[in-house]
Amino acid sequence: MKEASKIKKLIEEIRPYLNMDGGDIEFIKYEDKYVYVKLKGHCIECMGQDFTLNNSILSMLQKEIPEIEGIINVSL
């Protein structure tokens, strides 16, 4: 799937910024126009994780792949 590869690449570009604050992000899957990720490290407890996911990461992904409708943080 072309979109999943592109999403993985974009997430790898985001990771260093999250790592600077002790956090991390892992791509899980892309399904039915939704990106599934797992936040790790300090991102798990961060009060701003919804803002980061929806306003920063989702916006960046949608600029490159407009058909993405949302992003979901899964806790496995």
Residue frames relative to the residue before (quaternion, step in Angstrom):
aa qw qx qy qz dx dy dz
M 1.0000 0.0000 0.0000 0.0000 0.00 0.00 0.00
K 0.4525 -0.7292 0.4592 0.2295 3.52 -0.68 1.16
E 0.6531 0.5326 -0.3229 0.4308 3.59 0.92 -0.87
A 0.6445 0.5354 -0.3315 0.4337 3.59 0.92 -0.88
S 0.6485 0.5130 -0.3177 0.4641 3.59 0.98 -0.82
K 0.6600 0.5001 -0.3023 0.4721 3.56 0.98 -0.85
I 0.6353 0.5253 -0.3225 0.4653 3.59 1.00 -0.81
K 0.6371 0.5263 -0.3259 0.4593 3.60 0.93 -0.88
K 0.6525 0.5147 -0.3103 0.4615 3.58 0.96 -0.88
L 0.6696 0.4961 -0.2975 0.4659 3.59 0.92 -0.89
I 0.6421 0.5136 -0.3258 0.4666 3.59 0.98 -0.78
E 0.6217 0.5335 -0.3438 0.4590 3.59 1.03 -0.69
E 0.6292 0.5194 -0.3280 0.4762 3.60 1.15 -0.57
I 0.6629 0.5088 -0.2840 0.4701 3.59 1.15 -0.66
R 0.5731 0.6670 -0.3622 0.3090 3.57 0.99 -0.91
P 0.6597 0.5183 -0.3541 0.4132 3.67 0.76 -0.81
Y 0.6352 0.5295 -0.3331 0.4530 3.60 1.07 -0.68
L 0.6604 0.4757 -0.3013 0.4968 3.58 1.03 -0.76
N 0.6226 0.5565 -0.3302 0.4401 3.58 1.05 -0.81
M 0.6065 0.5781 -0.3571 0.4128 3.61 1.03 -0.72
D 0.7367 0.3666 -0.2107 0.5277 3.58 1.17 -0.61
G 0.6226 -0.5759 0.3328 0.4123 3.58 1.23 0.31
G 0.5996 0.5631 -0.3591 0.4409 3.57 1.26 0.24
D 0.1138 -0.7726 0.6178 0.0920 3.52 -1.33 -0.04
I 0.1795 -0.7598 0.6154 0.1082 3.54 -1.31 0.29
E 0.1227 -0.7791 0.6129 0.0493 3.54 -1.07 0.83
F 0.3815 -0.6969 0.5601 0.2347 3.57 -0.93 0.92
I 0.2113 -0.7768 0.5835 0.1069 3.58 -0.88 0.98
K 0.7440 -0.3065 0.2301 0.5473 3.59 0.70 -1.08
Y 0.2631 -0.6952 0.6349 0.2105 3.51 -1.41 0.16
E 0.1650 0.7977 -0.5511 0.1812 3.55 -0.53 1.20
D 0.8567 0.0155 -0.0419 0.5139 3.56 -0.96 0.93
K 0.6894 -0.5166 0.2455 0.4444 3.56 1.00 0.99
Y 0.6249 0.4928 -0.3521 0.4926 3.59 1.25 0.40
V 0.3027 -0.7258 0.5946 0.1674 3.53 -1.10 0.85
Y 0.1653 -0.7744 0.6071 0.0665 3.55 -0.84 1.05
V 0.0236 0.7916 -0.6064 0.0707 3.55 -0.78 1.10
K 0.2465 -0.7216 0.6162 0.1968 3.53 -1.34 0.18
L 0.2700 -0.7460 0.5885 0.1554 3.55 -0.72 1.09
K 0.1162 -0.8021 0.5855 0.0209 3.55 -1.04 0.84
G 0.7712 0.3667 -0.2556 0.4532 3.54 -1.35 0.09
H 0.8320 -0.1617 0.1386 0.5122 3.56 -1.01 -0.82
C 0.5454 0.6262 -0.4006 0.3872 3.60 1.18 -0.40
I 0.5732 0.6115 -0.3801 0.3912 3.59 1.13 -0.61
E 0.7826 0.3355 -0.1566 0.5005 3.58 0.92 -0.93
C 0.4724 0.7099 -0.4244 0.3045 3.58 1.25 -0.16
M 0.4609 -0.6906 0.4946 0.2569 3.54 -0.92 0.98
G 0.7175 0.4538 -0.2436 0.4689 3.58 1.17 -0.53
Q 0.3338 0.7851 -0.4824 0.1989 3.59 1.20 0.23
D 0.6318 0.5201 -0.3463 0.4587 3.63 0.99 -0.69
F 0.6351 0.5167 -0.3204 0.4765 3.57 1.01 -0.83
T 0.6588 0.5113 -0.3082 0.4577 3.59 0.88 -0.95
L 0.6822 0.4909 -0.2918 0.4565 3.57 0.86 -0.94
N 0.7954 0.3716 -0.1791 0.4440 3.56 0.64 -1.12
N 0.7624 0.3740 -0.2181 0.4809 3.60 0.94 -0.72
S 0.7496 0.3680 -0.2184 0.5049 3.58 1.06 -0.60
I 0.7650 0.3802 -0.2140 0.4737 3.56 0.47 -1.21
L 0.6722 0.4897 -0.3077 0.4623 3.61 0.80 -0.93
S 0.6460 0.5250 -0.3260 0.4481 3.59 0.91 -0.88
M 0.6610 0.5015 -0.3096 0.4644 3.57 0.94 -0.87
L 0.6592 0.5065 -0.3092 0.4618 3.58 0.95 -0.86
Q 0.6792 0.5029 -0.2930 0.4471 3.58 0.95 -0.88
K 0.5683 0.5773 -0.3908 0.4371 3.62 1.14 -0.44
E 0.7328 0.3995 -0.2135 0.5078 3.56 1.07 -0.79
I 0.7843 0.1300 -0.0451 0.6049 3.59 1.10 -0.75
P 0.2105 -0.8502 0.4695 0.1117 3.61 0.28 1.27
E 0.6303 0.5689 -0.3490 0.3966 3.63 1.07 -0.52
I 0.4821 0.6418 -0.4515 0.3895 3.62 1.24 -0.13
E 0.2372 -0.8054 0.5334 0.1023 3.56 -0.79 1.07
G 0.8214 -0.0872 0.0735 0.5589 3.59 1.11 -0.48
I 0.2900 -0.7194 0.6029 0.1867 3.50 -1.39 0.12
I 0.1211 -0.8010 0.5859 0.0210 3.55 -0.92 0.97
N 0.2716 -0.7337 0.6047 0.1492 3.53 -0.93 1.01
V 0.1250 -0.7899 0.5982 0.0512 3.56 -0.63 1.12
S 0.1947 -0.7588 0.6068 0.1349 3.55 -1.00 0.77
L 0.1030 -0.8243 0.5567 0.0071 3.55 -0.30 1.31
